[in-house]
Amino acid sequence: MNETIRQMMAHRSIRRFTDDPVPDEHILEAVRAGQMASTSSAVQAYSVVRVRDTGKRAALAELAGPQEKVARCGAFFVICGDSRRHRLLCERAGAAYADTFENFLVSVIDASLFAQNLTLAFESLGYGACYIGGMRNDLWRVRQIIDAPAGVYPLFGLCVGKAAESPGPRPRLDPGAVLFEDAYPDDAALLEGVGAYDRVYEAYLRERGARPAGWSEAMVDKLQEKTRADAGLFYTAQGAKLG
């Protein structure tokens, strides 16, 4: 295992941070590393808003859960898919920007690849991180807080800072349950790959003092409930083509 893979394998979500700020030079270094992620045809359809204002941080923390770490971590970011600059370039050239699902999808993929590189860079510098999907609880309010114009799609938040806890990594599915040869497996084989993981996941929860449950049970509990049903309406209002 080389040093890069060792760093990747050490990832775990940090939910308690010290009050130490993240220096600007480390943020710039991590952003530059994030930008080296692959991007479709050099489109670079993403942006990241660092939120410093304590009032805005408090508002984002409240709508995300509430999640106190959003307000308390050393640095907080909103990761966005971003077609704004591309729309402006087309407008300046007298051309019509093509509102397609593909262009929206590219922005989501580009932003996610950037964010993963960004997080890995921060972790390599000794920081902990936690993605905040709770940003999508109220995208309309997020848009207002960060002044996101049309063509900008807030996707998720990212807490970064010095860790005030040291949890173990959450176990993942066995590689054989996600890596397939030549074709996707049938449903029986797919479910068989989940069985062993259920036992591993239950042991992980028990060790953390949480109610022990298999991954299957956790996923059924989570995914039978419709959440953030208006996300599609929001992204459509921001200019995304979803169909």
C-alpha positions in Angstrom: 0.0 0.0 0.0 1.6 3.3 -1.1 1.3 6.6 0.8 -1.5 7.9 -1.4 -3.7 4.8 -0.9 -2.8 4.8 2.8 -4.1 8.4 3.1 -7.3 7.5 1.2 -7.9 4.4 3.3 -7.6 6.5 6.5 -10.7 8.7 5.6 -13.4 9.0 8.1 -16.0 11.7 8.6 -15.2 14.1 11.5 -18.1 15.6 13.3 -16.4 17.4 16.2 -13.8 20.0 15.5 -11.5 22.2 17.6 -11.9 26.0 17.3 -8.7 26.3 15.4 -9.1 28.2 12.1 -7.8 26.8 8.8 -5.1 29.1 7.5 -5.8 30.8 4.2 -2.6 29.3 2.6 -3.8 25.8 3.4 -7.2 26.6 1.9 -5.6 27.9 -1.3 -3.3 24.9 -1.5 -6.2 22.5 -1.1 -8.3 24.4 -3.7 -5.5 24.2 -6.2 -5.2 20.5 -5.6 -9.0 20.1 -6.0 -8.8 21.9 -9.3 -6.5 19.2 -10.6 -9.4 16.7 -10.6 -10.6 15.6 -14.0 -13.1 17.9 -15.6 -15.1 17.2 -18.8 -13.5 18.9 -21.8 -11.9 21.4 -19.4 -15.3 22.9 -18.7 -14.6 23.2 -14.9 -18.3 23.7 -14.1 -18.0 24.1 -10.4 -17.3 26.7 -7.7 -16.9 26.7 -4.0 -18.1 29.4 -1.6 -16.2 29.7 1.6 -18.6 31.0 4.3 -16.8 33.2 6.9 -19.6 35.3 8.2 -20.7 34.0 11.6 -24.4 34.9 11.0 -24.4 33.1 7.7 -22.7 30.1 9.2 -25.2 30.0 12.0 -28.1 30.1 9.5 -26.6 27.3 7.4 -26.0 25.2 10.5 -29.6 25.6 11.5 -31.1 24.7 8.2 -28.8 21.7 7.8 -30.2 19.9 10.8 -29.3 21.8 12.9 -25.7 20.7 12.8 -23.5 22.7 15.1 -20.3 21.6 13.4 -21.2 23.8 10.4 -20.9 26.9 12.6 -18.0 25.6 14.7 -15.5 24.0 12.3 -12.3 25.7 11.2 -13.6 26.4 7.7 -17.0 25.8 5.9 -17.6 25.6 2.2 -20.6 25.2 -0.1 -19.8 23.2 -3.1 -21.7 24.2 -6.2 -22.2 23.0 -9.7 -21.6 26.2 -11.8 -22.7 27.1 -15.3 -22.9 30.8 -14.6 -19.6 31.7 -16.2 -20.4 29.6 -19.3 -23.8 31.3 -19.6 -22.1 34.7 -19.5 -19.5 33.7 -22.1 -22.3 32.6 -24.5 -24.2 35.8 -23.8 -21.1 37.9 -24.5 -20.6 36.0 -27.7 -24.2 36.4 -28.8 -24.7 32.7 -28.6 -27.5 30.8 -26.8 -26.3 28.6 -23.8 -27.7 25.1 -24.3 -29.8 24.2 -21.3 -29.5 20.4 -21.4 -29.6 17.7 -18.8 -26.1 16.8 -19.9 -24.7 20.2 -19.1 -26.3 20.0 -15.6 -25.0 16.5 -15.1 -21.5 17.6 -16.1 -21.6 20.4 -13.5 -22.6 17.9 -10.7 -19.9 15.4 -11.7 -17.3 18.1 -12.0 -18.2 19.6 -8.7 -18.1 16.2 -7.0 -14.7 15.2 -8.4 -13.3 18.6 -7.3 -14.8 18.2 -3.8 -13.2 14.8 -3.4 -9.8 16.0 -4.4 -10.3 19.1 -2.1 -11.1 16.9 0.8 -8.2 14.5 0.2 -5.9 17.5 0.0 -7.2 18.8 3.4 -6.8 15.4 5.0 -3.2 15.2 3.7 -2.6 18.5 5.5 -3.8 17.0 8.8 -7.4 18.2 8.8 -10.6 16.3 9.2 -13.6 16.8 7.0 -17.3 16.1 6.8 -19.7 16.5 3.8 -23.0 18.1 4.7 -25.9 16.9 2.5 -28.2 18.8 4.9 -27.5 21.9 2.7 -30.3 20.5 0.5 -32.9 20.7 3.3 -33.6 24.3 2.2 -31.9 25.1 -1.1 -33.9 28.3 -1.5 -32.5 29.6 1.8 -29.0 28.5 0.8 -29.3 30.4 -2.5 -30.3 33.5 -0.5 -27.5 33.2 2.0 -24.7 32.8 -0.6 -26.3 35.0 -3.2 -26.3 32.2 -5.8 -27.4 33.6 -9.2 -29.1 31.5 -12.0 -26.8 28.8 -13.3 -25.3 28.1 -9.8 -26.4 24.9 -8.1 -25.5 24.5 -4.4 -25.0 20.7 -4.0 -23.6 20.1 -0.5 -21.5 21.6 2.2 -18.0 20.7 3.5 -16.8 21.2 7.1 -13.0 21.3 7.5 -10.9 21.7 10.6 -8.7 20.1 13.2 -10.4 17.0 14.6 -11.6 16.9 18.2 -12.4 13.2 17.9 -10.8 10.1 16.4 -13.5 7.7 15.1 -12.6 4.6 13.2 -13.4 4.4 9.5 -16.9 3.2 8.6 -16.7 -0.2 6.8 -17.6 -0.4 3.2 -19.1 -3.2 1.0 -16.6 -5.8 0.0 -15.0 -5.0 -3.4 -16.7 -8.0 -4.9 -20.1 -6.5 -4.2 -19.3 -3.4 -6.3 -16.7 -4.7 -8.9 -18.3 -6.8 -11.6 -16.8 -8.4 -14.7 -18.2 -7.6 -18.2 -21.8 -7.3 -17.1 -24.0 -6.4 -14.1 -24.9 -9.4 -12.0 -28.4 -10.8 -11.4 -30.4 -9.7 -8.4 -29.7 -12.9 -6.4 -26.0 -12.4 -6.7 -26.3 -8.7 -5.9 -28.2 -9.5 -2.6 -25.8 -12.3 -1.8 -23.0 -9.7 -1.8 -24.8 -7.7 0.9 -25.2 -10.6 3.4 -21.7 -10.6 4.8 -21.6 -6.8 4.9 -24.7 -6.8 7.1 -22.8 -8.6 9.8 -19.8 -6.3 9.5 -21.9 -3.2 9.6 -23.9 -4.4 12.7 -20.6 -5.1 14.5 -19.4 -1.6 13.6 -22.5 0.0 15.0 -22.4 -2.0 18.2 -18.7 -1.0 18.7 -19.7 2.6 18.4 -22.5 2.2 21.0 -25.2 2.7 18.4 -28.2 0.5 18.0 -26.9 -2.6 16.1 -28.5 -3.1 12.7 -27.4 -4.5 9.4 -26.7 -2.2 6.5 -29.8 -3.7 4.7 -32.1 -2.6 7.5 -30.5 0.8 7.7 -30.9 1.4 4.0 -34.6 0.3 4.0 -35.3 2.6 6.9 -33.6 5.5 5.1 -34.7 5.0 1.5 -38.5 4.4 2.0 -38.9 8.0 3.1 -39.0 10.7 0.5 -36.7 13.5 1.4 -35.9 17.0 -0.1 -38.7 16.5 -2.6 -38.4 20.1 -3.9 -34.7 19.8 -4.9 -35.7 19.2 -8.5 -37.9 22.3 -8.4 -35.1 24.4 -7.0 -32.5 23.2 -9.6 -35.0 23.8 -12.4 -35.6 27.4 -11.1 -31.8 27.9 -11.1 -31.7 27.0 -14.8 -31.0 23.3 -14.8 -32.7 21.1 -17.4 -33.7 17.9 -15.7 -35.6 16.2 -18.5 
